């Protein structure tokens, strides 16, 4: 007996609820089947009004598993264009040395430094310069697309790349800032820890108090983190330097976690369960990242990502080359909202060899 074929409903007959269900199903399928490893040598620099830029992730790319980050390299040959946007972006210098004019301040940087563009009313105007034009300098930037929408981010091009129009180059005009270390107040707005306290608290006034504290801190924070002055720590996951962390309050950007990690030849990181949506940029070396038992081999200049699954992902990095691996890690700082555990539980399942040896010795 032949079964009668059930006719699919027309698109206009599908309820909004069912459309939303399908939307999340499609998003989950992208996490399972999208690209986790983006190879740097498969991406090209493109000339634009702002400069020579190579995108690894951006809102228009749909082949990647994760979609909430824009990650791009900028090759600064002489100087970039000048534009203005709402900030929140962080920039890691891969090689060379240069300077960035942020509004009226000029900040010098070199390889290993992290430049922070703050989120503030009216946005931040900035332009980049190469200090040694006999060779190019490069940096990689990370923009959180979720907070970009939340802060109404828009890009206003103030001047174009000189090479694009054949216009005359000019030098930076901002006041050079030589200091970078900052100290901010540890004062906190008191928390309400019981419903019984609500009757005696004006919560709107506390919101204004929190705003004022944040404004005060932003005026005192640093826009640059000097990589060569950061201490290294050995923890269960490996040897790393922390640039941005939920416990660090002196930085102009608080929306990211960011560290640099070094893995010795023949060694590996710890094995970690993580909620995903993390970006690793491989600075140098070769090896692989194992994600839920699947290996993804990479080398310097590649970008490795972690997808988002309900139970999280289990991963580790392994160095297979003759020299140390160095990589940087960037993720969103939502530890005070969704929690460190998020949906999946954050656990170090197995420590790296160096940490285990230090603990046993």
C-alpha positions in Angstrom: 0.0 0.0 0.0 1.5 3.3 -1.0 1.7 6.0 1.6 0.1 9.3 1.0 2.7 12.1 0.8 2.2 14.8 3.4 2.3 18.2 1.8 4.7 20.7 3.4 2.9 23.9 4.6 3.6 27.1 2.7 6.1 29.4 4.2 3.4 31.9 5.1 1.5 29.1 6.9 4.3 28.3 9.3 3.9 29.8 12.7 6.5 32.2 14.1 7.2 29.7 16.8 8.1 27.0 14.3 10.3 29.5 12.4 12.2 30.3 15.6 12.6 26.5 16.3 14.1 26.1 12.8 16.3 29.1 13.3 17.9 27.5 16.3 18.2 24.2 14.6 20.1 25.8 11.7 22.3 27.6 14.2 23.1 24.3 16.0 23.8 22.6 12.7 26.3 25.4 12.0 28.1 24.6 15.2 28.4 21.0 14.2 29.4 21.4 10.6 30.9 24.8 10.3 34.7 25.4 10.0 36.6 25.5 13.2 40.1 26.1 11.7 40.7 29.0 9.4 44.0 28.9 7.6 45.8 32.2 7.3 47.4 31.4 4.0 43.9 30.8 2.5 42.8 34.4 3.3 44.0 37.4 1.3 44.7 41.0 2.3 42.4 43.4 0.6 43.0 47.1 0.2 40.3 49.3 1.6 39.8 52.9 2.8 41.2 51.9 6.1 44.1 49.9 5.0 45.4 46.4 4.0 43.1 44.0 5.9 42.7 40.3 6.0 39.5 38.8 7.6 39.4 35.5 9.3 35.9 35.9 10.7 33.3 38.6 10.0 29.5 38.9 10.0 29.4 38.2 6.2 31.2 34.8 6.4 28.8 31.9 6.9 31.2 28.9 6.5 32.6 29.2 10.0 31.1 27.5 13.1 31.1 30.6 15.3 29.5 33.8 14.1 29.7 36.3 17.0 33.3 37.5 16.4 35.1 39.6 13.8 38.8 38.8 13.6 41.1 40.5 11.1 44.8 41.2 10.5 45.9 44.7 9.5 49.2 45.2 7.6 50.3 48.8 8.3 52.8 49.7 5.6 53.0 53.4 6.3 49.8 54.6 7.9 46.2 53.5 8.0 43.1 55.5 7.2 41.4 57.3 10.1 38.0 56.2 11.3 35.7 56.5 14.2 33.6 53.8 15.9 32.1 52.9 19.2 35.2 51.0 20.5 35.4 47.8 22.5 37.8 46.3 20.0 41.2 44.9 21.2 44.3 44.8 19.0 47.3 42.5 19.5 50.6 43.5 17.8 52.1 40.5 15.9 55.2 42.1 14.6 56.9 45.5 14.2 56.4 48.7 16.0 54.2 51.7 15.6 51.8 54.1 17.1 48.0 54.7 17.3 46.4 58.1 17.7 43.2 57.6 19.8 41.3 60.9 19.9 44.0 63.3 21.2 46.4 60.7 22.7 49.2 59.0 20.8 50.1 55.5 22.1 53.2 53.7 20.9 53.3 49.9 20.7 55.5 47.0 19.6 55.1 43.3 19.1 53.5 41.5 22.0 51.5 44.6 23.2 47.7 44.8 23.4 45.9 48.0 22.4 42.5 48.7 23.8 39.9 51.0 22.2 37.4 51.9 25.0 33.6 52.0 24.7 32.5 55.5 25.4 29.8 58.0 24.3 30.5 59.5 20.9 32.9 56.7 20.0 36.7 56.8 19.5 38.5 58.3 16.5 41.8 56.5 15.7 44.6 56.0 13.1 47.6 53.8 13.0 51.3 54.4 12.0 54.2 52.2 11.2 57.4 53.5 13.0 59.7 51.5 10.7 58.6 51.8 7.1 61.5 49.7 5.8 59.2 46.8 6.8 55.6 46.4 7.5 54.1 45.9 10.9 51.0 43.7 11.6 48.4 43.3 14.2 45.3 41.2 14.7 42.1 42.7 16.0 39.1 41.0 17.9 35.7 42.6 17.8 32.8 41.2 19.8 29.8 41.4 17.5 27.3 41.0 20.3 28.5 44.1 22.2 29.0 45.9 18.9 25.2 45.7 18.3 24.5 46.6 22.0 26.5 49.8 21.8 25.1 50.8 18.4 28.5 50.5 16.7 28.9 52.2 13.4 32.0 53.1 11.4 32.6 56.7 10.2 35.5 57.0 7.8 37.3 60.3 8.6 40.1 60.0 6.1 41.2 57.4 3.6 44.3 55.3 3.2 46.8 57.6 1.4 47.9 54.8 -1.0 44.3 54.5 -2.2 43.9 58.0 -3.4 47.4 59.2 -3.9 47.0 61.8 -1.2 49.8 63.2 0.9 50.8 61.3 4.1 50.8 63.2 7.4 52.2 62.4 10.8 50.4 61.9 14.1 49.3 65.0 15.9 48.2 63.6 19.3 50.0 64.0 22.6 52.4 61.1 23.3 51.4 59.1 26.3 54.4 57.3 27.8 52.7 55.9 30.9 50.6 52.8 30.7 50.3 51.5 34.2 47.0 52.4 35.9 45.5 52.1 39.4 41.8 52.3 39.8 39.5 52.4 42.8 38.5 49.1 44.3 35.2 50.6 45.5 32.1 48.6 44.7 28.4 49.5 44.8 26.9 47.3 47.6 24.9 44.3 46.5 21.4 43.4 47.7 21.8 40.0 49.1 18.2 39.4 50.5 14.7 40.4 49.4 14.2 41.8 52.9 16.7 44.6 52.0 14.7 45.9 49.1 12.5 48.2 51.1 15.4 50.2 52.4 17.3 50.6 49.1 16.8 53.0 46.2 17.9 50.8 43.3 17.8 53.6 40.7 20.2 55.7 42.8 22.5 52.7 43.0 22.4 52.4 39.2 23.5 56.0 39.0 26.2 55.4 41.6 27.5 52.4 39.5 27.5 54.6 36.4 29.6 57.2 38.2 32.1 54.6 39.4 32.5 53.2 35.9 33.1 56.7 34.5 35.7 57.4 37.1 37.5 54.1 36.3 37.4 54.7 32.6 39.1 58.0 33.1 41.9 56.3 35.1 42.3 53.0 33.1 45.1 52.1 30.6 44.6 51.8 26.8 47.7 49.6 26.3 49.1 46.4 27.9 52.8 45.9 27.5 53.4 42.2 26.8 57.1 42.2 27.7 56.2 43.5 31.2 53.5 40.9 32.0 54.5 38.0 34.4 54.1 34.4 33.2 52.1 32.1 35.4 52.0 28.3 35.4 48.6 26.9 36.0 46.8 23.6 35.2 46.1 24.7 31.6 49.7 25.8 30.9 52.2 28.6 30.9 50.4 31.9 30.1 50.3 35.7 30.5 47.0 37.4 31.3 46.3 40.7 29.5 42.5 40.9 30.2 40.7 39.0 33.0 37.5 39.4 35.1 39.7 40.1 38.1 41.7 42.8 36.3 40.0 46.2 36.7 42.6 48.7 35.4 42.0 48.1 31.7 39.9 50.4 29.4 38.1 47.3 28.0 36.4 44.9 30.3 34.4 42.8 27.7 37.1 40.3 26.8 39.3 37.6 28.4 42.7 37.5 26.7 45.9 35.6 27.4 49.1 34.5 25.6 50.1 30.9 26.0 53.4 29.1 25.4 53.7 25.4 24.9 57.1 23.8 25.0 58.3 21.5 22.2 56.9 18.0 22.7 54.4 19.2 25.3 50.7 20.1 25.4 48.2 22.2 27.3 45.8 20.9 29.9 42.6 19.2 28.9 39.7 21.5 29.5 35.9 21.4 29.2 34.8 24.8 27.9 31.5 26.4 26.8 33.0 27.3 23.4 32.9 30.5 21.3 36.6 31.0 21.8 39.2 32.2 19.3 42.9 31.1 19.3 45.3 32.9 17.0 48.5 30.8 16.4 51.5 33.2 16.6 54.3 30.7 15.9 55.0 27.0 15.9 53.0 24.0 14.7 50.8 21.5 16.3 47.1 20.6 16.6 44.0 21.2 18.7 42.0 18.2 19.7 38.3 19.0 20.0 36.1 16.2 21.3 38.6 13.7 19.9 39.0 15.3 16.5 42.4 16.8 15.6 42.8 20.1 13.7 46.4 20.6 12.6 47.6 24.3 12.5 50.7 26.4 12.1 51.6 30.1 12.8 49.1 32.5 11.2 46.1 30.2 11.5 43.0 30.8 13.6 41.4 28.0 15.7 37.9 28.3 17.2 35.7 26.3 19.5 32.0 25.7 18.8 29.1 26.0 21.2 27.4 22.8 22.3 24.9 22.3 25.2 27.5 20.0 27.0 30.5 22.2 26.0 33.6 20.9 24.3 36.7 19.1 25.6 39.9 20.3 24.0 43.6 20.5 24.3 46.5 22.0 22.3 49.5 19.8 21.4 52.9 21.0 20.1 54.2 18.7 17.4 57.1 20.9 16.2 60.7 21.4 17.2 60.2 24.9 18.7 57.8 26.3 21.3 54.3 27.2 20.2 52.9 30.6 21.1 49.3 31.4 20.7 46.8 34.0 22.0 43.3 33.3 23.2 40.3 35.6 23.1 36.8 35.1 24.5 33.9 37.1 25.8 33.8 38.2 29.4 30.3 37.2 30.6 31.4 35.6 33.9 29.3 38.0 36.0 26.2 37.4 33.9 26.0 33.8 32.5 28.7 32.6 35.0 32.0 30.9 34.5 30.3 27.6 34.1 27.8 28.9 31.5 25.6 26.1 30.1 28.2 23.3 30.2 30.5 23.5 33.2 34.0 24.8 33.2 36.5 22.2 34.3 40.2 21.4 33.9 40.0 17.6 33.3 43.8 17.0 33.1 46.6 19.4 33.9 49.5 20.1 31.5 52.7 18.1 32.1 54.7 21.0 33.5 52.0 21.8 36.1 51.7 18.2 37.2 55.5 17.9 37.6 55.7 21.2 39.6 52.9 20.0 41.9 54.4 16.6 42.4 58.0 17.9 42.9 
